[in-house]
Amino acid sequence: MPDRPGVLVLMGSGETSPTMVEVHRSVVRRLGRAPDALLLDTPYAFQENRADISARAKRYFAESVGLAVEVAQDDRPVAEADWVFSGPGSPTYALDRWTTGGTGAELRARIHLRQGATVLASAAACTAGALVVPVYEIYKVGAEPHWREGLNLLGALGLTLAVIPHYDNTEGGTHDTRYCYLGERRLSAMERELPDDAAVLGIDEHTAVVIDLDAGTAQACGRGGVTVRRRGTQTVLPSGTVVSLGELRELAKGVSGLRAEPSAVPASSPDAAPGVTLAEAVKECEARFETAGGDPAALVRSVLDLEAEITRWAADTEEDEGGVEQARAVLRHLVTRLGGMADPRTPEERFAPLVGPLVALRARLRSAGAYDVADAVRDALTQGGVALEDTPDGPRWSVRD
């Protein structure tokens, strides 16, 4: 593997979604034909659906990236693989096992020797820094904000950073979930505990920083940006920006005056077409359904387009903003509404099984002299949208528009 180019990719999220396909493809192309590819399932190995997550990831890489991926076994050395990937789950669970089992040292060696592609996303990306956000413990369990010592893969590049994925997360709605669910208050407090030479590297969702270990450059790719934050001040590298590792080190030290301007992005670049997220696609299809009016073709097309988006995202292993299941719930809702619109019966035909017996009951009550109760039945029908008219030939009713 010494002839294989060295690259480190850190992703904020979307690692097995359509938004990151071009980033993955651009990395795999550097490795030549049929690279030896390894998936580390450690961050989510404690989950009962571990096998399902791995199967979806393997399908994504095979179908979208053209890469055959093997799930790592305990006896498989990470150093031998051309391409290594790890993604969602718990940063600290992965960190504890990689530190004690030797995988952490092998990952550091890959970066130090500039050998092969190492792609870490979401939880796994957290572990790459000198310090790690224990997000499960803080956000889900309620532990006081604190840092854990990380694998420090970036230390080989002269960078002392805490990597924070999901940097621009907005799932909280009414509360601040930016910065991997920490929010500004907790991140500010944690920043005060950082060593003097350390900074934060924030990676937005559906965004990656691709570090070319041979060329000594870092490129922001995807939908968002990459942020270097130090003591509350920050520099944002928009998508398409390329900086040298020397410039990145200066930014991490708080050196001002550096201009981070996005470079021109060629059509074949991993940043060329990041696409929309599933949540955005769902909203767009819903909006088209609502504005389609009585156009059957437009209604059906919006539903079919949503189904196609769900199929595209079916392999996604990280369910931001509800993910595929929430999208399926929306699809079922739209199909149900579409079915209601397609009912060929008139309103009277649909309501006849309910309204007919009530009209007959009212007639019997009137015959029996129970006019108060009969009027109550009529009032109830009127409130329900049924217009009732007494004629010499008997009562007639219709459904009001």
Backbone hydrogen bonds, N-H to C=O, Kabsch-Sander energy under -0.5 kcal/mol:
donor,donor_aa,acceptor,acceptor_aa,energy
4,R,1,M,-2.5
7,V,116,G,-2.1
8,L,211,I,-2.4
9,V,118,T,-2.9
10,L,209,V,-2.1
11,M,120,L,-2.2
12,G,207,T,-3.1
13,S,207,T,-0.5
17,S,14,G,-1.9
20,M,17,S,-1.4
21,V,18,P,-1.0
24,H,20,M,-2.2
25,R,21,V,-2.7
26,S,22,E,-2.3
27,V,23,V,-1.7
28,V,24,H,-2.7
29,R,25,R,-2.4
30,R,26,S,-0.7
30,R,27,V,-0.8
31,L,28,V,-1.5
32,G,29,R,-1.0
37,A,35,P,-0.8
37,A,68,A,-0.6
38,L,83,W,-2.8
39,L,70,E,-2.9
40,L,38,L,-0.5
40,L,85,F,-3.2
41,D,39,L,-0.7
44,Y,41,D,-1.3
45,A,42,T,-1.6
47,Q,44,Y,-1.9
50,R,47,Q,-1.4
53,I,49,N,-2.4
54,S,50,R,-2.2
55,A,51,A,-2.2
56,R,52,D,-2.3
57,A,53,I,-2.3
58,K,54,S,-2.6
59,R,55,A,-2.1
60,Y,56,R,-2.3
61,F,57,A,-2.4
62,A,58,K,-2.2
63,E,59,R,-2.9
64,S,60,Y,-2.9
65,V,60,Y,-0.8
65,V,61,F,-0.6
66,G,61,F,-0.8
67,L,61,F,-2.9
69,V,67,L,-0.6
70,E,37,A,-2.0
72,A,39,L,-3.0
76,R,73,Q,-2.0
80,E,77,P,-0.8
81,A,78,V,-1.4
82,D,36,D,-1.6
83,W,36,D,-2.1
84,V,117,A,-2.3
85,F,38,L,-2.4
86,S,119,V,-1.8
87,G,40,L,-0.5
90,S,43,P,-2.4
94,A,90,S,-2.0
95,L,91,P,-2.6
96,D,92,T,-2.6
97,R,93,Y,-1.5
98,W,94,A,-2.9
99,T,95,L,-2.2
100,T,96,D,-1.7
101,G,97,R,-2.0
102,G,98,W,-0.8
104,G,98,W,-2.6
106,E,102,G,-1.8
107,L,103,T,-2.6
108,R,104,G,-2.2
109,A,105,A,-2.0
110,R,106,E,-1.8
111,I,107,L,-1.5
112,H,108,R,-2.7
113,L,109,A,-2.7
114,R,111,I,-0.6
115,Q,110,R,-2.3
116,G,4,R,-0.7
116,G,114,R,-0.5
117,A,82,D,-2.9
118,T,7,V,-2.5
119,V,84,V,-3.4
120,L,9,V,-3.0
120,L,118,T,-0.6
121,A,86,S,-2.3
122,S,11,M,-1.9
124,A,87,G,-1.6
124,A,121,A,-1.7
126,C,122,S,-1.5
127,T,123,A,-0.9
127,T,124,A,-0.6
128,A,125,A,-1.5
129,G,126,C,-1.0
130,A,161,L,-2.5
131,L,161,L,-1.0
132,V,148,R,-3.2
135,V,133,V,-2.0
138,I,134,P,-2.1
139,Y,135,V,-2.7
140,K,135,V,-0.8
140,K,136,Y,-1.4
141,V,136,Y,-1.4
142,G,138,I,-0.5
143,A,137,E,-3.0
148,R,132,V,-2.1
150,G,130,A,-2.6
151,L,127,T,-2.4
152,N,127,T,-0.6
152,N,129,G,-2.4
153,L,128,A,-1.2
154,L,128,A,-1.5
155,G,152,N,-1.0
156,A,153,L,-1.0
157,L,154,L,-1.6
158,G,155,G,-1.8
159,L,154,L,-1.9
161,L,159,L,-0.8
162,A,199,A,-2.1
163,V,131,L,-0.6
163,V,161,L,-0.6
164,I,201,L,-2.8
166,H,12,G,-0.8
167,Y,203,I,-2.1
169,N,166,H,-1.6
173,G,170,T,-1.3
174,T,172,G,-1.7
175,H,172,G,-0.7
177,T,175,H,-0.6
179,Y,167,Y,-2.1
180,C,166,H,-1.8
181,Y,177,T,-1.8
182,L,178,R,-0.6
182,L,179,Y,-1.0
183,G,178,R,-2.6
186,R,182,L,-0.6
187,L,183,G,-2.2
188,S,184,E,-2.7
189,A,185,R,-1.6
190,M,186,R,-2.4
191,E,187,L,-2.5
192,R,188,S,-1.2
193,E,190,M,-1.4
194,L,191,E,-1.5
198,A,195,P,-1.9
199,A,160,T,-1.6
200,V,229,R,-3.1
201,L,162,A,-2.5
202,G,200,V,-0.6
202,G,227,T,-3.2
203,I,164,I,-2.3
204,D,202,G,-0.5
204,D,225,G,-2.1
207,T,204,D,-0.9
208,A,221,C,-3.0
209,V,10,L,-2.5
210,V,208,A,-0.5
210,V,219,Q,-2.9
211,I,8,L,-3.3
211,I,209,V,-0.7
212,D,210,V,-0.7
212,D,217,T,-2.1
213,L,6,G,-1.5
213,L,211,I,-0.9
214,D,6,G,-0.9
216,G,212,D,-2.0
217,T,212,D,-1.3
218,A,243,V,-3.0
219,Q,210,V,-2.1
220,A,241,T,-2.3
221,C,208,A,-3.2
223,R,206,H,-2.7
226,V,237,L,-2.1
227,T,202,G,-3.1
228,V,235,T,-2.8
229,R,200,V,-2.6
229,R,227,T,-0.6
230,R,233,T,-3.2
233,T,230,R,-1.8
235,T,228,V,-2.3
237,L,226,V,-3.8
237,L,235,T,-0.5
239,S,224,G,-0.6
240,G,220,A,-3.7
241,T,238,P,-2.3
242,V,261,E,-0.5
243,V,218,A,-2.6
245,L,216,G,-2.6
248,L,244,S,-2.2
249,R,245,L,-2.3
250,E,246,G,-1.9
251,L,247,E,-2.4
252,A,248,L,-2.3
253,K,249,R,-1.3
254,G,251,L,-1.4
255,V,250,E,-2.6
260,A,258,L,-0.6
261,E,259,R,-0.9
263,S,240,G,-1.3
269,S,266,P,-2.0
272,A,269,S,-1.7
281,A,277,T,-2.2
282,V,278,L,-2.6
283,K,279,A,-2.1
284,E,280,E,-2.3
285,C,281,A,-2.4
286,E,282,V,-2.5
287,A,283,K,-2.4
288,R,284,E,-2.0
289,F,285,C,-2.1
290,E,286,E,-2.3
291,T,287,A,-1.7
292,A,288,R,-0.5
292,A,289,F,-0.8
295,D,292,A,-1.8
299,L,295,D,-2.2
300,V,296,P,-2.6
301,R,297,A,-2.3
302,S,298,A,-2.0
303,V,299,L,-1.6
304,L,300,V,-2.7
305,D,301,R,-2.6
306,L,302,S,-1.6
307,E,303,V,-2.2
308,A,304,L,-2.2
309,E,305,D,-2.0
310,I,306,L,-2.2
311,T,307,E,-2.0
312,R,308,A,-2.1
313,W,309,E,-1.8
314,A,311,T,-1.0
316,D,313,W,-2.0
319,E,317,T,-0.5
320,D,318,E,-1.2
322,G,319,E,-1.0
323,G,320,D,-2.0
326,Q,322,G,-1.2
327,A,323,G,-1.7
328,R,324,V,-2.5
329,A,325,E,-1.8
330,V,326,Q,-1.9
331,L,327,A,-2.4
332,R,328,R,-2.7
333,H,329,A,-2.0
334,L,330,V,-2.5
335,V,331,L,-2.5
336,T,332,R,-2.3
337,R,333,H,-2.2
338,L,334,L,-2.6
339,G,335,V,-2.5
340,G,336,T,-1.9
341,M,337,R,-1.9
342,A,338,L,-1.4
343,D,340,G,-0.9
350,R,346,T,-2.1
351,F,347,P,-2.4
352,A,348,E,-1.4
354,L,351,F,-1.5
355,V,351,F,-3.0
356,G,352,A,-2.1
358,L,354,L,-0.9
359,V,355,V,-2.5
360,A,356,G,-2.3
361,L,357,P,-2.3
362,R,358,L,-2.3
363,A,359,V,-2.0
364,R,360,A,-2.0
365,L,361,L,-2.3
366,R,362,R,-2.3
367,S,363,A,-2.1
368,A,364,R,-1.8
369,G,366,R,-1.2
370,A,365,L,-2.6
371,Y,369,G,-1.9
374,A,370,A,-2.3
375,D,371,Y,-2.8
376,A,372,D,-1.7
377,V,373,V,-2.0
378,R,374,A,-2.1
379,D,375,D,-2.7
380,A,376,A,-2.1
381,L,377,V,-2.1
382,T,378,R,-2.4
383,Q,379,D,-2.5
384,G,380,A,-1.4
385,G,382,T,-1.7
386,V,381,L,-2.7
387,A,385,G,-0.6
387,A,398,S,-3.1
388,L,386,V,-0.5
389,E,396,R,-3.3
391,T,389,E,-0.5
391,T,394,G,-0.9
394,G,391,T,-2.3
396,R,389,E,-3.3
398,S,387,A,-2.0
400,R,385,G,-2.7
400,R,398,S,-0.6
